[in-house]
């Protein structure tokens, strides 16, 4: 377990901001990540998973073969929906439960085609409004010819616009209705909970105390990092779904207390790359969770209020 002592004590420190001048009056391209890693529609799902694992991405843009014309988007949740959601019926019928055969299907089988990309000229405040209304954590950015030039995610917004955050303590914004999962549960239980409740991360607990976190990206990494081949019958869908969550659980995570300073904790999230923070109360019991989306909502609220 990794405890960032500055976050845990709630001390306020001064950090060098990436930008000294407000940029929220600009366009979404200014805060987006680019160039973009993309795959063709015909790329096997397993190759997409391997790319996600190697790059540490949650989502990848799908383009036409030979160019960067936007065709769709595939995320870790789309893959989990294929493996542990409605896609299970297809895998059992068409592929006889053979997970490897199913993962060699082209990504266009599971990619999202209903996501409308943002234009490069979209104002930042409008882009944030769209992300807020749709509750999507990432949008591709395209030029006038629909060529993908970037992607904007919650992490991009937090990294570039966190100077908009108020000087408050964590207990004012943390989520207190935290869904956890016992360490004895399996991938099947974790995936079902993620899909049902819309969470990407679940604290893993023993006797009400957190011992780690199982995430959608962690499960994807378990496949992409080839750990699945070390599990007996892991190549079968039934074997994969019966794997204990502790096999893909991260035991290194950030902790804070309800009295910790928000700005301090967010800087810790940015440095570590973690998308959530465990909030611990007396006897190290989990009393809340701070996520990227919680932070994003505060940034959006500040910028939208200024533009009214």
C-alpha positions in Angstrom: 0.0 0.0 0.0 1.4 3.4 -1.0 0.4 6.3 1.3 1.4 9.7 0.1 2.1 11.4 3.4 1.4 14.9 2.2 -2.1 13.8 1.1 -2.6 11.7 4.3 -1.8 14.6 6.6 -3.8 17.1 4.5 -0.9 19.6 4.3 -1.2 22.4 1.7 1.8 22.7 -0.5 2.6 24.9 -3.5 3.3 23.2 -6.8 4.4 24.4 -10.1 1.4 24.5 -12.5 1.8 23.3 -16.0 0.3 26.5 -17.2 0.5 29.9 -15.5 -2.2 31.4 -17.6 -5.8 30.4 -17.8 -6.5 28.5 -21.1 -10.2 27.6 -20.7 -11.1 30.3 -23.1 -9.4 28.4 -25.9 -10.4 25.3 -27.9 -10.4 21.7 -26.9 -7.3 21.0 -29.0 -5.3 23.0 -26.5 -6.0 20.5 -23.7 -6.2 17.3 -25.8 -3.6 14.6 -26.1 -2.0 14.2 -29.5 -0.8 12.5 -31.6 -3.3 9.7 -31.2 -2.6 6.0 -31.0 -5.3 4.4 -33.2 -6.2 1.0 -34.7 -8.0 -0.1 -37.8 -11.5 -1.6 -37.8 -10.0 -5.0 -38.7 -7.6 -5.1 -35.9 -8.1 -8.2 -33.6 -9.5 -7.3 -30.2 -6.5 -9.1 -28.5 -4.1 -6.7 -30.4 -6.2 -3.7 -29.1 -5.9 -5.1 -25.6 -2.1 -5.5 -26.0 -1.9 -1.9 -27.2 -3.9 -0.6 -24.3 -1.7 -2.6 -21.9 1.6 -1.3 -23.4 0.4 2.3 -23.5 -1.6 2.4 -20.3 -4.7 3.6 -22.2 -8.4 3.0 -21.3 -9.7 3.8 -24.7 -8.4 3.7 -28.3 -9.7 5.4 -31.4 -10.7 3.2 -34.3 -10.0 4.6 -37.8 -10.3 3.5 -41.5 -7.5 1.3 -42.7 -4.8 3.4 -44.3 -5.8 6.8 -42.9 -7.0 8.5 -39.7 -10.7 9.0 -40.6 -12.7 8.4 -37.4 -14.9 5.3 -37.4 -15.4 4.5 -33.7 -14.0 4.2 -30.2 -13.3 1.2 -28.1 -12.8 1.3 -24.3 -11.9 -1.1 -21.5 -15.6 -1.1 -20.5 -16.6 -2.1 -24.1 -14.2 -5.1 -23.9 -15.5 -6.1 -20.4 -19.1 -5.9 -21.8 -18.0 -8.3 -24.5 -16.4 -10.7 -22.1 -18.7 -10.5 -19.1 -21.9 -8.7 -20.3 -24.2 -9.3 -23.2 -21.2 -10.5 -25.3 -21.0 -13.7 -23.3 -23.9 -15.3 -25.2 -22.1 -14.7 -28.5 -18.8 -16.1 -27.2 -20.5 -19.2 -25.9 -22.6 -19.8 -29.1 -20.2 -18.7 -31.9 -16.9 -19.5 -30.3 -17.9 -22.4 -28.0 -16.7 -20.5 -25.0 -13.1 -20.2 -26.4 -11.9 -16.9 -25.2 -8.9 -16.7 -27.5 -11.0 -17.3 -30.6 -13.4 -14.5 -29.4 -10.5 -12.1 -28.8 -9.2 -12.7 -32.3 -12.4 -11.2 -33.7 -12.0 -7.7 -35.3 -12.5 -4.7 -33.0 -15.4 -3.4 -35.1 -17.5 -6.1 -33.4 -17.4 -4.3 -30.1 -16.4 -0.6 -30.9 -18.8 2.2 -30.3 -20.1 3.9 -33.4 -22.5 6.2 -31.7 -19.9 8.6 -30.2 -19.8 11.9 -32.0 -16.2 13.3 -32.0 -15.5 16.9 -31.1 -14.3 19.3 -33.6 -10.9 20.9 -33.1 -12.6 24.3 -32.9 -14.9 23.3 -30.1 -14.5 25.7 -27.2 -13.1 24.1 -24.0 -16.2 25.1 -21.9 -18.5 23.5 -24.6 -16.4 20.3 -24.6 -16.5 20.0 -20.9 -20.3 20.6 -21.0 -20.7 17.7 -23.5 -18.5 15.4 -21.3 -20.5 16.3 -18.3 -23.9 15.8 -19.9 -23.0 12.5 -21.5 -20.8 11.3 -18.6 -18.2 10.1 -21.0 -14.6 10.2 -19.9 -13.1 10.7 -23.3 -13.8 12.1 -26.8 -11.8 11.9 -30.0 -10.9 15.3 -31.6 -11.2 15.6 -35.4 -10.5 18.3 -38.0 -12.8 19.5 -40.7 -12.3 16.4 -42.8 -13.1 14.0 -39.9 -9.4 13.0 -39.5 -8.5 12.2 -35.9 -6.0 14.7 -34.5 -6.3 14.2 -30.7 -8.3 12.8 -27.8 -9.5 14.6 -24.7 -10.0 12.7 -21.4 -10.9 13.5 -17.8 -7.2 13.2 -17.1 -6.3 15.8 -19.7 -8.9 18.2 -18.2 -7.5 17.7 -14.7 -3.9 18.0 -15.8 -4.4 21.2 -17.7 -7.2 22.9 -15.7 -6.7 21.9 -12.1 -5.8 25.5 -11.2 -9.6 26.0 -11.2 -10.1 23.8 -8.1 -11.3 25.4 -4.9 -9.3 25.3 -1.7 -11.4 22.8 0.2 -11.0 19.6 2.1 -11.8 16.2 0.7 -14.9 15.6 2.8 -16.7 18.3 1.0 -16.7 16.5 -2.4 -15.8 12.8 -1.8 -18.2 10.0 -2.8 -19.3 8.3 0.4 -21.5 5.7 -1.2 -18.6 3.4 -2.1 -19.2 0.0 -3.8 -16.6 -2.5 -2.7 -15.9 -6.1 -3.5 -14.6 -8.9 -1.1 -11.2 -10.4 -1.9 -12.9 -13.8 -2.3 -14.8 -12.7 -5.4 -14.0 -13.4 -9.0 -13.6 -11.5 -12.3 -17.2 -12.4 -13.0 -18.5 -10.6 -9.9 -16.2 -7.6 -10.6 -17.2 -7.2 -14.2 -20.9 -7.6 -13.4 -20.7 -4.9 -10.7 -18.7 -2.5 -13.0 -21.2 -2.9 -15.8 -24.3 -2.7 -13.5 -23.2 0.4 -11.5 -21.0 2.2 -14.1 -17.8 2.0 -12.0 -14.3 1.4 -13.4 -12.7 0.7 -10.0 -13.8 -1.3 -7.0 -11.9 -1.2 -3.7 -11.1 -4.8 -2.6 -11.8 -5.3 1.1 -11.1 -7.7 3.8 -13.0 -7.2 7.1 -14.1 -3.8 5.9 -10.6 -2.6 5.3 -9.2 -2.0 1.8 -6.3 -4.2 0.7 -6.2 -3.1 -3.0 -8.3 -2.1 -6.0 -9.6 -4.0 -9.0 -10.2 -1.9 -12.1 -11.4 -2.4 -15.6 -7.9 -1.5 -16.8 -6.4 -4.0 -14.4 -8.5 -6.8 -15.9 -7.6 -5.7 -19.4 -3.9 -5.6 -18.4 -4.2 -9.1 -17.0 -5.1 -10.3 -20.5 -2.7 -8.0 -22.4 0.2 -8.9 -20.2 -0.3 -12.6 -21.0 -0.9 -13.5 -17.3 -4.1 -15.2 -18.5 -2.0 -18.0 -20.1 -0.6 -18.9 -16.7 -4.0 -19.7 -15.3 -5.5 -23.2 -15.8 -8.3 -23.0 -18.3 -7.8 -19.2 -18.6 -8.2 -19.4 -22.3 -11.8 -20.5 -21.8 -14.4 -17.9 -20.9 -15.6 -19.9 -17.9 -12.0 -20.2 -16.7 -11.4 -16.5 -17.2 -14.5 -15.4 -15.3 -13.6 -17.6 -12.3 -10.2 -16.0 -11.7 -10.0 -14.3 -8.3 -10.0 -10.5 -8.3 -6.8 -10.7 -6.2 -4.9 -11.9 -9.3 -5.4 -8.6 -11.1 -5.7 -6.4 -8.0 -3.4 -3.4 -7.5 -2.2 -3.2 -3.9 -0.4 0.1 -4.4 -2.8 3.0 -4.1 -3.2 6.5 -2.7 -4.9 7.2 0.6 -6.1 10.4 2.3 -8.3 11.4 5.1 -11.5 13.5 4.9 -9.5 16.4 6.3 -6.9 16.3 3.5 -6.6 19.3 1.2 -8.2 18.7 -2.2 -5.5 20.5 -4.3 -2.8 18.6 -2.5 -4.5 15.3 -3.2 -5.2 16.1 -6.9 -1.5 16.9 -7.4 -0.7 13.5 -5.9 -3.1 11.9 -8.4 -1.5 13.7 -11.3 2.0 12.6 -10.3 1.1 9.0 -9.7 -1.3 8.5 -12.6 -3.9 6.9 -10.3 -7.5 7.8 -11.1 -8.9 7.4 -7.5 -8.0 8.0 -3.9 -9.1 5.9 -0.9 -10.4 8.1 1.9 -9.8 6.4 5.3 -11.4 7.1 8.6 -10.8 5.7 12.1 -9.2 2.3 12.3 -8.3 2.6 8.6 -11.9 1.9 7.5 -12.9 3.1 4.0 -15.2 6.0 4.4 -15.1 7.5 0.9 -13.6 7.6 -2.5 -12.3 10.5 -4.6 -12.3 9.9 -8.4 -11.2 11.7 -11.5 -14.9 12.3 -12.2 -15.4 14.0 -8.9 -12.5 16.4 -9.6 -13.8 17.0 -13.2 -17.2 18.0 -11.9 -15.6 20.7 -9.7 -13.6 22.1 -12.6 -16.6 22.1 -14.9 -18.7 23.9 -12.2 -16.1 26.6 -11.8 -15.6 27.2 -15.6 -19.3 27.1 -16.4 -20.1 29.5 -13.6 -17.5 32.0 -15.0 -19.1 31.8 -18.4 -22.7 32.5 -17.3 
